[in-house]
Every structure is written in structure tokens, then in C-alpha cells.
Amino acid sequence: MDSNFWYKLLQDIIVLAVTAIAPALFALIVVMIKKKYAEFKSYANDYGWDLDQIANMAVKAAEEAKFAGLIEDKMDYALDIAQKQLDKKGIKIDLAVIKAAIEAAVYSEMNKDRIVEAREVEEAQ
């Protein structure tokens, strides 16, 4: 028996093993990815709720500080408060996302009467 025979036999065994194991391995990888994605979604959703609450609080605090004459720029103050609160919770979020959440909180605060009216009209229909 020459070495070519053993090489061919080993190659056939490896191909059969990979062919038999590959679907199970692929299924395992898919299940692991789905599990990690579900964990991430629940994790991200919690952060979203925290960010919304912190942004609302920061907007109200900035509004009061501006009214009291303690600050000049409400956005910088709100960003600083939000960033500090997120840091305390150990939440790392991009500054642009925090700024967008603050802008959304400002919009909600400024238009809350319209939002309530729109919900009432929607519920009446």
C-alpha cells in the first residue's frame, strides 16, 4: 500500500466527518447567535428606557436651571447631566444618541398638549 492510498482514505474520512458534522455545527451556531441577539435586544431595550428617563429628567433640570439664571446653555447642561447619570449606571452610549434622546424629550415636553389631544382623537375613532 502506497502513501497515496492512505492520503485518499484520510481525505474521504475527513470529508464524511465534515459532511456529517457540518449541519449540526451550523444549527448550533444559529441557536447561539439567536440567543445572543435576544440577550442584546433585552439589554438594549433596558438601556433605551433608562436613556429616555434620564433625558426627560435632564431636560426638566436644564429648564429649571435656565429659569433660575444658573446656566446659559440648556443643551450643554442637559448633556452633562445625562452623561453623568448614564456613567453612574455604567451605561456607555454615544454622545450623538444622548443628544438625540434629549432633543426628543424637548420635543415631547414642548408638544405634550398636542400629543395628548392626538391620542384622545385616536382613541375616539
FIKOLZA-1660 file (N, C-alpha, C; in steps of 0.1 Angstrom, whole numbers, plus 5000, padded with zeros to 4 digits):
% residues 125
   i   px   py   pz ch aa at
   1 5008 4988 5000  A  M  N
   1 5000 5000 5000  A  M CA
   1 5009 5012 5000  A  M  C
   2 5006 5021 4991  A  D  N
   2 5014 5033 4990  A  D CA
   2 5008 5044 4998  A  D  C
   3 5015 5055 4999  A  S  N
   3 5011 5066 5007  A  S CA
   3 4999 5073 5001  A  S  C
   4 4997 5072 4988  A  N  N
   4 4986 5078 4981  A  N CA
   4 4973 5072 4986  A  N  C
   5 4973 5059 4988  A  F  N
   5 4961 5052 4993  A  F CA
   5 4957 5058 5007  A  F  C
   6 4966 5059 5016  A  W  N
   6 4964 5064 5029  A  W CA
   6 4959 5079 5029  A  W  C
   7 4965 5086 5020  A  Y  N
   7 4961 5100 5018  A  Y CA
   7 4947 5101 5014  A  Y  C
   8 4943 5093 5004  A  K  N
   8 4929 5093 4998  A  K CA
   8 4920 5088 5009  A  K  C
   9 4923 5078 5016  A  L  N
   9 4914 5072 5027  A  L CA
   9 4912 5083 5038  A  L  C
  10 4923 5090 5042  A  L  N
  10 4922 5100 5052  A  L CA
  10 4913 5112 5047  A  L  C
  11 4915 5115 5034  A  Q  N
  11 4907 5126 5028  A  Q CA
  11 4892 5122 5028  A  Q  C
  12 4889 5110 5024  A  D  N
  12 4875 5105 5024  A  D CA
  12 4869 5106 5038  A  D  C
  13 4876 5101 5048  A  I  N
  13 4871 5101 5062  A  I CA
  13 4869 5115 5066  A  I  C
  14 4878 5125 5064  A  I  N
  14 4876 5139 5068  A  I CA
  14 4864 5145 5061  A  I  C
  15 4862 5142 5048  A  V  N
  15 4850 5147 5040  A  V CA
  15 4838 5142 5046  A  V  C
  16 4837 5129 5049  A  L  N
  16 4825 5123 5055  A  L CA
  16 4822 5129 5069  A  L  C
  17 4832 5130 5077  A  A  N
  17 4831 5136 5090  A  A CA
  17 4825 5150 5090  A  A  C
  18 4832 5158 5081  A  V  N
  18 4827 5172 5080  A  V CA
  18 4813 5173 5074  A  V  C
  19 4810 5164 5065  A  T  N
  19 4796 5164 5059  A  T CA
  19 4786 5160 5070  A  T  C
  20 4790 5151 5079  A  A  N
  20 4780 5147 5089  A  A CA
  20 4779 5157 5100  A  A  C
  21 4790 5163 5104  A  I  N
  21 4790 5173 5115  A  I CA
  21 4786 5187 5111  A  I  C
  22 4788 5191 5099  A  A  N
  22 4785 5205 5095  A  A CA
  22 4771 5209 5098  A  A  C
  23 4760 5201 5094  A  P  N
  23 4747 5206 5097  A  P CA
  23 4744 5209 5112  A  P  C
  24 4749 5199 5120  A  A  N
  24 4747 5201 5135  A  A CA
  24 4755 5213 5140  A  A  C
  25 4767 5215 5135  A  L  N
  25 4775 5226 5139  A  L CA
  25 4769 5239 5135  A  L  C
  26 4763 5239 5123  A  F  N
  26 4757 5251 5117  A  F CA
  26 4744 5254 5126  A  F  C
  27 4736 5244 5129  A  A  N
  27 4725 5246 5138  A  A CA
  27 4728 5251 5151  A  A  C
  28 4739 5246 5157  A  L  N
  28 4744 5251 5170  A  L CA
  28 4748 5266 5169  A  L  C
  29 4755 5269 5159  A  I  N
  29 4759 5283 5157  A  I CA
  29 4747 5292 5156  A  I  C
  30 4737 5288 5148  A  V  N
  30 4725 5296 5146  A  V CA
  30 4718 5298 5159  A  V  C
  31 4716 5288 5167  A  V  N
  31 4710 5288 5180  A  V CA
  31 4718 5298 5190  A  V  C
  32 4731 5297 5190  A  M  N
  32 4739 5306 5198  A  M CA
  32 4737 5320 5194  A  M  C
  33 4737 5323 5181  A  I  N
  33 4735 5337 5176  A  I CA
  33 4722 5342 5180  A  I  C
  34 4711 5334 5178  A  K  N
  34 4698 5338 5182  A  K CA
  34 4697 5342 5197  A  K  C
  35 4703 5333 5205  A  K  N
  35 4703 5336 5219  A  K CA
  35 4710 5349 5223  A  K  C
  36 4722 5351 5217  A  K  N
  36 4730 5363 5220  A  K CA
  36 4722 5375 5215  A  K  C
  37 4715 5374 5203  A  Y  N
  37 4708 5386 5198  A  Y CA
  37 4696 5389 5207  A  Y  C
  38 4689 5378 5213  A  A  N
  38 4678 5380 5222  A  A CA
  38 4683 5387 5235  A  A  C
  39 4695 5383 5240  A  E  N
  39 4701 5389 5251  A  E CA
  39 4704 5404 5249  A  E  C
  40 4710 5406 5237  A  F  N
  40 4713 5420 5233  A  F CA
  40 4701 5429 5232  A  F  C
  41 4690 5423 5226  A  K  N
  41 4678 5431 5225  A  K CA
  41 4672 5435 5238  A  K  C
  42 4672 5425 5248  A  S  N
  42 4666 5429 5261  A  S CA
  42 4675 5438 5268  A  S  C
  43 4688 5437 5266  A  Y  N
  43 4698 5446 5272  A  Y CA
  43 4697 5460 5266  A  Y  C
  44 4696 5461 5253  A  A  N
  44 4694 5473 5246  A  A CA
  44 4681 5480 5250  A  A  C
  45 4670 5472 5251  A  N  N
  45 4658 5478 5255  A  N CA
  45 4658 5485 5268  A  N  C
  46 4665 5478 5278  A  D  N
  46 4666 5484 5291  A  D CA
  46 4674 5497 5290  A  D  C
  47 4684 5497 5282  A  Y  N
  47 4692 5510 5281  A  Y CA
  47 4683 5521 5274  A  Y  C
  48 4675 5517 5265  A  G  N
  48 4666 5527 5259  A  G CA
  48 4657 5533 5269  A  G  C
  49 4651 5525 5277  A  W  N
  49 4642 5530 5287  A  W CA
  49 4650 5539 5297  A  W  C
  50 4662 5535 5301  A  D  N
  50 4670 5543 5310  A  D CA
  50 4673 5557 5304  A  D  C
  51 4677 5556 5291  A  L  N
  51 4681 5568 5284  A  L CA
  51 4669 5578 5283  A  L  C
  52 4657 5573 5280  A  D  N
  52 4646 5581 5279  A  D CA
  52 4643 5588 5292  A  D  C
  53 4643 5580 5303  A  Q  N
  53 4640 5586 5316  A  Q CA
  53 4651 5596 5320  A  Q  C
  54 4663 5593 5317  A  I  N
  54 4674 5603 5321  A  I CA
  54 4673 5615 5312  A  I  C
  55 4670 5614 5299  A  A  N
  55 4669 5625 5291  A  A CA
  55 4657 5634 5295  A  A  C
  56 4646 5628 5299  A  N  N
  56 4635 5636 5304  A  N CA
  56 4638 5644 5317  A  N  C
  57 4645 5637 5326  A  M  N
  57 4650 5644 5338  A  M CA
  57 4660 5655 5335  A  M  C
  58 4669 5653 5326  A  A  N
  58 4679 5663 5323  A  A CA
  58 4673 5675 5316  A  A  C
  59 4663 5673 5308  A  V  N
  59 4656 5684 5301  A  V CA
  59 4649 5693 5312  A  V  C
  60 4642 5686 5321  A  K  N
  60 4635 5694 5331  A  K CA
  60 4645 5701 5340  A  K  C
  61 4656 5695 5344  A  A  N
  61 4666 5701 5352  A  A CA
  61 4672 5713 5345  A  A  C
  62 4675 5712 5332  A  A  N
  62 4681 5723 5324  A  A CA
  62 4671 5734 5323  A  A  C
  63 4659 5731 5321  A  E  N
  63 4648 5742 5320  A  E CA
  63 4648 5750 5333  A  E  C
  64 4648 5743 5345  A  E  N
  64 4647 5749 5358  A  E CA
  64 4660 5757 5360  A  E  C
  65 4671 5752 5357  A  A  N
  65 4684 5759 5359  A  A CA
  65 4685 5772 5351  A  A  C
  66 4680 5771 5338  A  K  N
  66 4680 5783 5330  A  K CA
  66 4670 5793 5335  A  K  C
  67 4659 5789 5340  A  F  N
  67 4649 5798 5345  A  F CA
  67 4654 5805 5358  A  F  C
  68 4662 5798 5366  A  A  N
  68 4668 5803 5378  A  A CA
  68 4680 5812 5375  A  A  C
  69 4685 5812 5362  A  G  N
  69 4696 5820 5359  A  G CA
  69 4710 5814 5362  A  G  C
  70 4710 5801 5365  A  L  N
  70 4722 5794 5369  A  L CA
  70 4731 5790 5357  A  L  C
  71 4725 5789 5345  A  I  N
  71 4732 5784 5333  A  I CA
  71 4729 5793 5321  A  I  C
  72 4737 5791 5311  A  E  N
  72 4735 5799 5299  A  E CA
  72 4729 5789 5288  A  E  C
  73 4736 5777 5286  A  D  N
  73 4732 5768 5275  A  D CA
  73 4725 5756 5281  A  D  C
  74 4712 5754 5278  A  K  N
  74 4705 5743 5283  A  K CA
  74 4709 5730 5278  A  K  C
  75 4713 5729 5265  A  M  N
  75 4717 5717 5259  A  M CA
  75 4730 5711 5265  A  M  C
  76 4739 5720 5267  A  D  N
  76 4752 5715 5273  A  D CA
  76 4749 5710 5287  A  D  C
  77 4741 5717 5294  A  Y  N
  77 4738 5713 5308  A  Y CA
  77 4731 5700 5308  A  Y  C
  78 4721 5698 5300  A  A  N
  78 4713 5686 5299  A  A CA
  78 4722 5674 5295  A  A  C
  79 4731 5677 5285  A  L  N
  79 4740 5666 5281  A  L CA
  79 4749 5662 5292  A  L  C
  80 4754 5672 5300  A  D  N
  80 4763 5669 5311  A  D CA
  80 4756 5661 5322  A  D  C
  81 4744 5665 5325  A  I  N
  81 4736 5657 5335  A  I CA
  81 4733 5643 5330  A  I  C
  82 4729 5642 5318  A  A  N
  82 4726 5628 5312  A  A CA
  82 4738 5620 5312  A  A  C
  83 4749 5625 5308  A  Q  N
  83 4762 5617 5307  A  Q CA
  83 4766 5612 5321  A  Q  C
  84 4765 5621 5330  A  K  N
  84 4769 5617 5344  A  K CA
  84 4760 5606 5350  A  K  C
  85 4747 5607 5347  A  Q  N
  85 4737 5597 5352  A  Q CA
  85 4740 5584 5345  A  Q  C
  86 4742 5584 5332  A  L  N
  86 4745 5572 5325  A  L CA
  86 4758 5566 5329  A  L  C
  87 4768 5574 5332  A  D  N
  87 4781 5569 5337  A  D CA
  87 4779 5562 5351  A  D  C
  88 4770 5568 5359  A  K  N
  88 4768 5562 5373  A  K CA
  88 4761 5548 5371  A  K  C
  89 4753 5547 5361  A  K  N
  89 4747 5534 5359  A  K CA
  89 4755 5524 5351  A  K  C
  90 4767 5529 5346  A  G  N
  90 4776 5520 5339  A  G CA
  90 4772 5518 5324  A  G  C
  91 4763 5528 5319  A  I  N
  91 4758 5527 5306  A  I CA
  91 4767 5535 5296  A  I  C
  92 4772 5529 5286  A  K  N
  92 4781 5536 5277  A  K CA
  92 4773 5538 5264  A  K  C
  93 4769 5550 5261  A  I  N
  93 4761 5554 5249  A  I CA
  93 4768 5565 5242  A  I  C
  94 4768 5565 5229  A  D  N
  94 4774 5576 5221  A  D CA
  94 4767 5589 5224  A  D  C
  95 4775 5600 5224  A  L  N
  95 4771 5613 5227  A  L CA
  95 4760 5618 5218  A  L  C
  96 4761 5614 5205  A  A  N
  96 4750 5618 5195  A  A CA
  96 4737 5611 5198  A  A  C
  97 4737 5599 5204  A  V  N
  97 4725 5592 5207  A  V CA
  97 4719 5599 5220  A  V  C
  98 4727 5603 5229  A  I  N
  98 4722 5610 5241  A  I CA
  98 4716 5624 5237  A  I  C
  99 4723 5631 5228  A  K  N
  99 4718 5643 5223  A  K CA
  99 4704 5642 5216  A  K  C
 100 4703 5631 5208  A  A  N
 100 4690 5628 5201  A  A CA
 100 4679 5625 5211  A  A  C
 101 4682 5618 5222  A  A  N
 101 4672 5615 5232  A  A CA
 101 4668 5628 5239  A  A  C
 102 4677 5637 5242  A  I  N
 102 4674 5650 5248  A  I CA
 102 4665 5658 5239  A  I  C
 103 4669 5658 5226  A  E  N
 103 4660 5666 5216  A  E CA
 103 4646 5660 5216  A  E  C
 104 4645 5647 5216  A  A  N
 104 4632 5640 5216  A  A CA
 104 4624 5644 5229  A  A  C
 105 4631 5644 5240  A  A  N
 105 4625 5648 5253  A  A CA
 105 4620 5662 5252  A  A  C
 106 4628 5671 5247  A  V  N
 106 4624 5685 5245  A  V CA
 106 4612 5686 5236  A  V  C
 107 4612 5679 5225  A  Y  N
 107 4600 5679 5216  A  Y CA
 107 4588 5674 5223  A  Y  C
 108 4589 5663 5231  A  S  N
 108 4578 5658 5238  A  S CA
 108 4573 5668 5248  A  S  C
 109 4582 5674 5255  A  E  N
 109 4578 5684 5266  A  E CA
 109 4571 5696 5260  A  E  C
 110 4576 5701 5248  A  M  N
 110 4570 5712 5242  A  M CA
 110 4557 5709 5235  A  M  C
 111 4555 5697 5231  A  N  N
 111 4543 5694 5224  A  N CA
 111 4534 5684 5231  A  N  C
 112 4535 5683 5245  A  K  N
 112 4528 5673 5252  A  K CA
 112 4512 5675 5251  A  K  C
 113 4508 5688 5250  A  D  N
 113 4494 5690 5249  A  D CA
 113 4489 5685 5236  A  D  C
 114 4496 5687 5225  A  R  N
 114 4492 5682 5212  A  R CA
 114 4492 5667 5211  A  R  C
 115 4502 5661 5218  A  I  N
 115 4503 5646 5218  A  I CA
 115 4491 5641 5225  A  I  C
 116 4487 5647 5237  A  V  N
 116 4476 5642 5244  A  V CA
 116 4463 5643 5236  A  V  C
 117 4461 5655 5229  A  E  N
 117 4450 5657 5220  A  E CA
 117 4449 5647 5209  A  E  C
 118 4461 5644 5203  A  A  N
 118 4462 5634 5192  A  A CA
 118 4458 5620 5197  A  A  C
 119 4462 5617 5209  A  R  N
 119 4459 5603 5215  A  R CA
 119 4444 5603 5217  A  R  C
 120 4438 5614 5223  A  E  N
 120 4424 5614 5225  A  E CA
 120 4416 5612 5213  A  E  C
 121 4420 5619 5202  A  V  N
 121 4413 5618 5189  A  V CA
 121 4414 5604 5184  A  V  C
 122 4426 5598 5185  A  E  N
 122 4428 5585 5180  A  E CA
 122 4420 5575 5188  A  E  C
 123 4419 5576 5201  A  E  N
 123 4411 5567 5209  A  E CA
 123 4396 5569 5206  A  E  C
 124 4391 5581 5203  A  A  N
 124 4377 5583 5200  A  A CA
 124 4373 5577 5187  A  A  C
 125 4382 5575 5178  A  Q  N
 125 4379 5569 5165  A  Q CA
 125 4378 5554 5166  A  Q  C
% end
